[in-house]
């Protein structure tokens, strides 16, 4: 009996070359097509050279055409080949699939098949394609609602338990859901237009949140699907206070959130504790009304994008921060709180208060000890935004200052965790926010040995951003006159708090915008050193003096009076010179 093994033993047998395999994709017999596609799938597995050759030999359009083939074996093998071809950093293959109308073809196949393997291949290919920036909006335009309706909603449990429709169903963390949520995670990072499209996608947010609530309840949170869902919600929460329709109705004055001006807060009630519980057992929350939002009158249930910024989501993100061991999930949950607490609108005001009410501040502070750089950075920025609330600022200053300082390097020596420069700057900016207009927090900074590290960073750091941030904090601390005795007693003087002028940039550049939505105060243009205008004043005075000398000598022609006149002139000039030298010294040392 003739078999493939016996044929291979024939000396005339040889493996087909790549061009021949691609030509077999157009063979009239379906088994030949499917076998050729399967062979291409095998050849392209982790082989960038073969992938490039397939593209150059025009094999991709043929494979895309086979996605519409009625035979399951053919379109399944073709989709498997496209998944392997699209995987990797070679974006030319992704673009070639897009140019062959591969994205609409993949979505047509997804809508018409119930085969689990085919769905895994289709969603895996779309996940690969969505990693290329120019293709993200194309995936959204063609497939957002399809992916939501076909995969996210059915597998999230939103439609309820089949045996009891009144009860929410359990999410299915299978490969199809993982691939689809990974695809949506990629496209959600494309920009404001992409975020708004996903927010407005019917039932998307409604499906993701219940799935996460169920995962937390079952302690099943350390998987890729949960990570993807949290990252999607984090991205959709970015700039929500600016981008959601009607956001301007909830905007409030910044002064309502920040600490009271003047820099001297009354000592907070001794009964107030870090978790927000008083000795009488009452929580330091907020009232029913917050910044114009009357939460007690929410008669209609929230849905869609409104669910993103409801205070109830705080408990979800805090639970993830407590329970998850996945650094990406921790970063995303902290980033969601960071985004929701940014800006000055009523909902962010209530989010900040809810974090305090739910005892979330200790949870965040504990994660400052994480070994993951990105987690520490996200936590630091979240604390900075939460500190806009002056009660949070007091609590963070009291209980978290030492933890923040512990993440700072001592000059060129980095901490044991070896944090990146962006993370160090985030920690410095958080400290700046905490000590701003808050004398007690500045005192806690001094007591936590923060001045020593700040002075070292200011003088020895090679990073301009670190030096600038440390300099701002030092200037702010020295501005509190009530603390100068304490500083001098510890061996510090005014020179330690001067900005490192040589390391500052000549011109301020616009910093990259971050999720925290807060900017640093700018330094005065010529602050901290003698500038040209001061020298001009001195020179003008000397010119006036010389002119007076010439005029006096001209009027007094008698030689015997010249000596007397010169003596008076130089005495006057000496007094003027001493006066202006004193002024120059004062200008040089002022901040």
C-alpha positions in Angstrom: 0.0 0.0 0.0 1.4 3.4 -1.0 1.8 5.8 1.9 3.5 9.2 2.4 6.4 7.4 4.2 7.0 5.1 1.3 6.9 8.0 -1.1 9.4 10.0 0.9 11.9 7.0 0.6 11.8 7.3 -3.2 15.0 9.1 -4.3 12.9 11.2 -6.7 11.0 12.7 -3.7 11.8 16.2 -2.5 10.0 18.8 -0.3 8.2 21.5 -2.3 9.8 24.9 -2.2 7.9 27.9 -0.8 6.8 29.1 -4.2 5.3 25.7 -5.0 3.5 25.6 -1.6 2.0 29.0 -2.2 0.8 27.9 -5.6 -0.9 24.9 -4.1 -3.1 27.3 -2.1 -4.9 27.9 -5.4 -5.2 24.2 -6.3 -8.8 23.2 -7.3 -8.8 20.3 -4.8 -9.7 21.4 -1.2 -7.4 18.9 0.6 -4.4 20.3 -1.3 -5.4 23.8 -0.3 -5.7 22.9 3.4 -2.5 20.9 3.4 -0.6 23.7 1.8 -2.0 26.2 4.3 -1.1 23.8 7.2 2.4 23.5 5.8 2.8 27.2 5.6 1.6 27.5 9.2 4.3 25.1 10.2 7.0 26.8 8.2 6.2 30.3 9.5 6.2 29.3 13.2 8.8 31.6 14.8 10.7 32.0 11.5 10.8 35.6 10.4 12.7 34.8 7.2 10.0 32.5 5.9 7.3 35.0 6.8 9.0 37.7 4.8 9.4 35.3 1.8 5.7 34.4 2.0 4.8 38.1 1.9 7.2 38.8 -1.0 5.8 35.8 -3.0 2.2 37.3 -2.6 1.0 34.4 -0.4 -0.8 36.6 2.1 -3.7 37.7 -0.3 -4.3 34.0 -1.2 -4.5 33.0 2.5 -6.9 35.9 3.2 -9.1 34.7 0.3 -9.3 31.3 1.8 -10.9 32.7 5.0 -14.2 32.8 3.1 -13.9 29.2 1.9 -17.0 27.2 2.9 -14.9 24.2 4.0 -14.0 24.4 7.7 -10.7 22.5 7.2 -9.6 25.1 4.6 -10.4 28.3 6.4 -9.1 26.9 9.7 -5.7 26.1 8.2 -5.5 29.4 6.4 -6.3 31.3 9.6 -3.7 29.4 11.4 -1.1 30.4 8.9 -2.1 34.0 9.1 -1.9 33.9 12.9 1.7 32.7 12.7 2.6 35.2 9.9 1.2 38.1 11.9 3.0 37.2 15.1 6.2 39.1 15.9 7.8 42.5 15.4 7.7 42.5 11.6 4.9 45.0 11.0 5.1 44.7 7.2 3.3 41.3 7.5 0.6 42.9 9.5 0.2 45.7 7.0 0.1 43.2 4.2 -2.8 41.4 5.8 -4.6 44.7 6.3 -4.0 45.6 2.6 -5.5 42.3 1.5 -8.7 43.2 3.5 -7.8 40.6 6.0 -9.4 42.3 9.0 -12.9 42.3 7.5 -12.4 38.7 6.3 -11.4 37.6 9.8 -14.5 39.2 11.3 -16.8 37.7 8.8 -15.4 34.3 9.7 -15.8 35.0 13.4 -19.5 35.9 12.9 -20.4 32.8 10.9 -18.5 30.1 12.8 -19.1 28.4 16.2 -16.0 26.3 16.0 -13.9 27.0 19.1 -10.5 26.4 17.4 -11.4 28.7 14.5 -12.5 31.4 16.9 -9.2 31.1 18.8 -7.3 31.5 15.6 -9.3 34.5 14.4 -9.1 36.3 17.7 -5.4 35.5 18.1 -4.7 36.9 14.6 -6.6 40.1 15.5 -4.7 40.4 18.7 -1.4 40.2 16.7 -2.7 42.8 14.2 -3.9 45.2 16.9 -0.3 45.6 18.3 0.6 47.7 15.3 -0.4 51.4 15.9 -1.7 52.3 12.4 -4.1 49.3 12.5 -5.7 50.0 15.8 -8.5 52.3 14.5 -9.1 49.9 11.6 -9.7 47.1 14.0 -12.1 49.4 16.0 -14.0 50.5 12.9 -14.5 47.0 11.6 -14.6 44.8 14.6 -15.3 46.6 17.9 -19.0 45.8 18.2 -18.6 42.3 16.7 -15.9 41.4 19.2 -18.0 42.7 22.0 -21.2 40.9 20.9 -19.6 37.6 19.9 -17.0 37.2 22.6 -16.9 39.7 25.5 -20.6 39.7 26.4 -21.2 35.9 26.1 -18.0 35.0 28.0 -18.3 37.7 30.7 -21.4 36.3 32.3 -23.4 39.5 31.7 -26.3 37.6 30.1 -26.8 35.6 33.3 -26.7 32.0 34.4 -28.5 29.8 31.8 -30.2 28.0 34.7 -31.2 31.2 36.5 -31.2 34.3 34.3 -31.7 36.5 37.3 -28.3 35.6 38.6 -25.1 36.8 36.9 -23.2 34.1 35.1 -19.6 33.2 35.8 -17.0 34.6 33.4 -15.2 32.1 31.2 -11.5 32.8 31.1 -10.8 30.8 28.0 -8.4 31.4 25.1 -11.0 33.2 23.0 -11.8 35.7 25.7 -8.1 36.2 26.5 -7.3 36.9 22.8 -10.2 39.3 22.4 -9.6 41.2 25.6 -5.9 41.4 24.6 -7.0 42.9 21.3 -9.3 45.5 22.9 -6.5 46.3 25.4 -4.2 47.2 22.5 -6.7 49.3 20.6 -7.8 51.1 23.8 -4.4 52.7 24.0 -4.6 54.4 20.6 -5.8 57.8 21.8 -8.8 59.9 22.6 -10.9 58.8 19.6 -10.2 55.2 20.3 -11.0 55.6 24.0 -14.3 57.3 23.2 -15.3 54.6 20.7 -14.8 51.9 23.3 -16.6 53.9 26.0 -19.6 54.3 23.8 -19.5 50.7 22.6 -22.8 49.1 23.6 -22.5 46.9 26.7 -18.6 46.7 26.7 -18.0 48.4 30.0 -21.2 46.8 31.4 -19.7 43.3 30.6 -16.1 44.0 31.8 -16.9 45.2 35.3 -19.2 42.3 36.3 -16.6 39.9 35.0 -14.0 41.4 37.3 -16.3 41.5 40.3 -16.9 37.8 39.8 -13.2 37.1 39.5 -12.5 39.0 42.7 -15.2 37.1 44.5 -13.8 33.8 43.5 -10.1 34.9 44.0 -9.4 34.0 40.4 -7.5 37.1 39.4 -4.0 36.1 38.6 -4.6 35.4 34.9 -4.1 37.1 31.6 -7.8 37.8 31.0 -8.2 39.7 34.2 -5.0 41.6 33.5 -6.4 42.6 30.0 -9.8 43.7 31.4 -8.2 45.9 34.1 -5.9 47.4 31.5 -8.8 48.2 29.3 -10.7 49.9 32.1 -7.5 51.8 33.1 -7.1 53.1 29.6 -10.8 54.1 29.3 -10.6 56.0 32.6 -7.8 58.2 31.3 -8.9 61.8 30.8 -12.5 60.7 31.6 -13.1 64.0 33.3 -12.3 65.8 30.0 -13.6 63.5 27.3 -17.0 62.1 28.4 -20.0 63.9 27.0 -21.2 66.6 29.4 -18.1 66.5 31.6 -18.1 70.3 31.9 -21.3 70.1 34.0 -19.4 68.5 36.8 -16.3 70.7 36.8 -15.7 72.5 40.0 -13.1 75.0 41.2 -9.7 73.7 42.1 -9.7 75.5 45.4 -12.5 73.2 46.6 -10.1 70.3 46.5 -6.8 71.5 47.5 -5.4 72.5 50.8 -6.4 75.9 52.1 -3.9 78.6 51.2 -1.4 79.9 53.6 0.6 76.8 54.3 -0.4 76.4 57.9 -3.1 73.8 58.6 -4.5 73.3 62.0 -3.4 70.1 63.5 -5.8 67.4 62.5 -8.1 65.8 64.9 -6.3 63.2 67.0 -9.2 60.8 66.5 -8.5 60.8 62.7 -6.7 57.7 61.6 -5.1 56.5 58.4 -7.9 54.1 57.6 -10.5 56.9 57.9 -12.0 55.6 61.2 -12.5 57.8 64.2 -12.3 56.6 67.8 -16.1 56.8 67.9 -16.3 54.4 65.0 -17.5 56.9 62.4 -15.9 57.1 59.1 -14.4 60.3 57.6 -16.2 60.0 54.4 -18.2 62.6 52.5 -21.8 63.5 52.6 -24.4 62.5 50.2 -23.6 65.5 48.0 -20.2 66.0 46.6 -19.2 68.8 44.3 -22.7 69.2 42.9 -23.4 65.4 42.5 -26.2 64.2 44.7 -25.5 60.5 44.9 -28.6 59.8 47.0 -30.8 60.8 44.1 -29.4 58.4 41.5 -32.8 56.9 40.7 -31.8 55.3 37.4 -29.1 52.6 37.4 -25.8 53.7 35.8 -24.7 52.0 32.7 -22.1 52.1 30.0 -19.4 54.7 30.3 -21.0 56.1 33.5 -19.9 52.9 35.3 -16.3 53.9 34.7 -16.2 56.7 37.3 -18.8 55.6 39.8 -17.4 55.5 43.4 -18.4 51.8 43.6 -15.5 50.9 41.3 -13.0 52.0 44.0 -13.7 48.9 46.0 -13.0 46.7 43.0 -9.6 48.3 42.3 -8.7 48.2 45.9 -9.6 44.5 46.1 -7.3 43.8 43.1 -4.5 45.8 44.7 -4.9 43.7 47.9 -5.2 40.3 46.2 -3.4 40.2 42.9 0.2 38.9 42.5 0.4 40.1 38.9 2.5 43.2 38.6 0.7 44.2 35.4 -2.7 44.0 37.1 -1.4 45.9 40.1 -0.1 48.7 37.8 -3.3 48.8 35.9 -5.5 49.0 39.1 -3.4 51.7 40.5 -3.4 53.5 37.2 -7.2 53.4 37.1 -7.4 55.0 40.5 -4.8 57.5 39.4 -6.9 58.4 36.3 -10.2 58.6 38.2 -8.7 60.9 40.9 -7.2 63.3 38.4 -8.6 66.7 37.5 -11.1 68.9 39.3 -14.6 67.6 38.7 -17.2 66.3 41.0 -16.6 62.6 40.4 -12.9 62.7 41.0 -13.6 64.6 44.2 -15.9 61.8 45.3 -13.4 59.1 44.2 -10.7 60.6 46.3 -13.0 60.7 49.3 -14.2 57.1 48.7 -10.6 55.8 48.6 -10.1 57.3 52.1 -13.5 55.9 53.3 -12.7 52.4 52.0 -9.4 52.4 53.8 -7.6 52.4 50.5 -4.7 54.7 51.5 -2.8 52.0 53.5 -3.3 49.6 50.7 -1.6 52.0 48.3 1.2 52.9 50.7 2.0 49.2 51.3 2.7 48.8 47.5 5.4 51.5 47.6 7.5 48.6 48.9 6.9 46.6 45.7 9.9 45.3 43.8 8.2 46.2 40.5 9.3 49.6 39.3 6.1 50.2 37.3 4.0 49.4 40.3 5.8 51.9 42.5 5.5 54.6 39.8 1.7 54.1 39.4 1.2 54.0 43.1 3.2 57.2 43.6 1.2 59.1 41.0 -2.1 57.8 42.4 -1.1 59.1 45.8 -0.2 62.4 44.3 -3.7 62.8 42.7 -5.4 61.6 45.9 -3.5 64.2 47.9 -5.5 66.9 46.1 -8.0 66.2 48.8 -6.6 68.0 51.8 -7.7 65.2 54.3 -5.9 62.7 52.1 -2.9 65.0 52.0 -2.7 65.1 55.8 -3.0 61.4 56.1 -0.5 60.6 53.4 2.0 63.0 54.9 1.6 61.5 58.3 1.8 57.9 57.4 3.4 57.6 54.0 6.3 60.1 54.0 8.9 57.7 55.2 7.8 55.1 52.6 8.1 57.7 49.8 11.5 58.8 51.0 12.7 55.2 51.2 12.3 55.0 47.4 14.6 58.0 46.7 18.3 57.5 45.8 21.0 59.1 47.7 22.7 61.1 45.0 24.1 58.8 42.3 23.5 55.7 44.5 20.2 54.1 43.6 18.0 52.3 46.2 18.3 48.5 46.4 15.3 48.3 44.1 17.2 50.3 41.4 14.2 52.3 40.4 14.1 54.0 37.0 14.4 57.8 36.6 10.8 58.2 35.8 9.8 56.5 39.0 12.1 58.6 41.1 10.7 61.7 39.5 7.1 60.5 40.2 8.0 60.0 43.9 9.6 63.4 44.1 6.5 65.0 42.5 4.3 63.2 45.0 6.4 64.5 47.9 6.1 68.0 46.4 2.3 67.8 46.3 2.2 66.6 49.9 4.4 69.3 51.3 2.8 72.0 49.2 0.9 74.4 51.5 1.2 72.0 54.4 3.6 72.8 57.2 3.1 69.6 59.1 3.9 67.4 56.1 7.1 69.4 55.5 8.0 68.6 59.1 7.4 64.9 58.5 9.7 65.1 55.5 12.5 66.5 57.7 11.9 63.9 60.4 11.9 61.1 57.8 15.5 62.0 56.7 14.1 63.3 53.4 16.2 66.5 53.4 19.5 64.6 53.3 18.4 62.6 50.2 16.9 65.7 48.5 20.1 67.7 49.0 22.2 64.8 47.6 19.9 64.5 44.5 20.0 68.3 44.0 23.8 68.4 44.0 24.9 65.1 42.5 22.1 63.6 40.3 22.9 63.4 36.6 19.2 63.7 35.8 17.9 67.2 35.2 14.3 66.2 36.0 15.3 64.7 39.3 17.4 67.7 40.2 14.6 70.1 39.2 12.0 68.2 41.3 14.3 67.9 44.3 15.1 71.6 44.1 11.4 72.6 44.1 10.8 70.6 47.2 13.9 72.1 49.0 12.8 75.6 48.2 9.3 74.9 49.4 10.6 73.5 52.7 12.9 76.4 53.3 10.0 78.8 52.6 8.4 77.6 55.9 10.1 80.0 58.3 8.7 78.0 61.3 10.9 75.1 60.2 14.2 76.9 59.8 15.2 76.5 63.5 14.6 72.8 63.2 16.6 72.6 60.0 19.5 74.7 61.4 19.6 72.5 64.5 20.0 69.5 62.2 23.0 71.1 60.5 21.3 72.5 57.4 21.6 76.1 56.2 20.3 78.2 53.4 23.0 77.1 50.9 21.7 73.5 51.1 18.4 74.6 49.7 19.6 76.6 46.8 18.8 75.2 43.3 21.7 73.6 41.5 21.8 76.2 38.7 24.4 74.5 36.6 22.2 71.4 36.2 19.0 73.3 35.3 18.1 73.6 31.6 18.5 77.0 30.0 14.9 76.9 28.7 12.0 75.0 30.2 10.7 72.3 27.8 7.1 71.0 27.7 7.1 67.7 29.7 5.4 64.6 28.3 1.8 64.5 29.6 1.0 61.7 32.0 -2.0 60.2 33.4 -1.8 62.2 36.6 -3.0 65.4 34.9 -1.0 67.6 37.3 1.9 69.8 36.5 4.8 71.1 38.5 5.0 74.9 39.3 7.6 76.5 37.0 10.8 78.0 38.4 11.1 81.8 38.0 13.1 82.5 34.9 16.1 84.1 36.7 15.5 82.8 40.2 18.5 82.1 42.4 21.3 83.9 40.8 22.4 87.4 39.8 21.3 88.3 36.3 22.2 91.0 33.7 19.6 93.5 34.8 21.2 93.7 38.3 24.6 94.5 36.7 23.1 97.2 34.5 21.9 99.0 37.6 25.4 99.0 39.1 27.0 100.2 35.9 24.4 103.0 35.6 25.2 104.2 39.1 29.0 104.4 38.3 28.3 106.3 35.2 26.3 108.9 37.1 29.1 109.2 39.6 31.7 109.8 36.9 29.5 112.4 35.3 29.2 114.3 38.6 33.0 114.2 39.0 33.6 115.7 35.5 31.0 118.4 36.1 32.4 119.4 39.5 35.9 119.6 38.1 34.7 121.7 35.2 33.0 124.2 37.5 35.8 124.5 40.0 38.7 125.8 38.0 40.8 126.8 41.0 43.4 124.1 41.4 43.6 124.3 45.1 39.9 123.3 45.4 40.4 120.2 43.2 41.8 118.2 46.1 38.8 119.0 48.3 36.3 118.2 45.5 37.9 114.9 44.7 38.0 113.9 48.3 34.2 114.6 48.7 33.4 112.8 45.4 35.3 109.7 46.3 33.8 109.6 49.8 30.4 109.8 48.2 31.3 107.1 45.7 32.6 104.8 48.4 29.3 105.1 50.3 27.3 104.5 47.2 29.5 101.5 46.2 29.1 99.9 49.7 25.3 100.4 49.5 25.0 98.7 46.0 27.4 95.9 47.0 25.1 95.2 49.9 22.2 95.1 47.5 24.0 92.7 45.2 24.8 90.3 48.1 21.1 90.3 49.1 20.0 89.6 45.5 22.5 86.7 45.2 21.3 84.8 48.3 17.6 85.3 47.8 15.5 82.4 46.4 
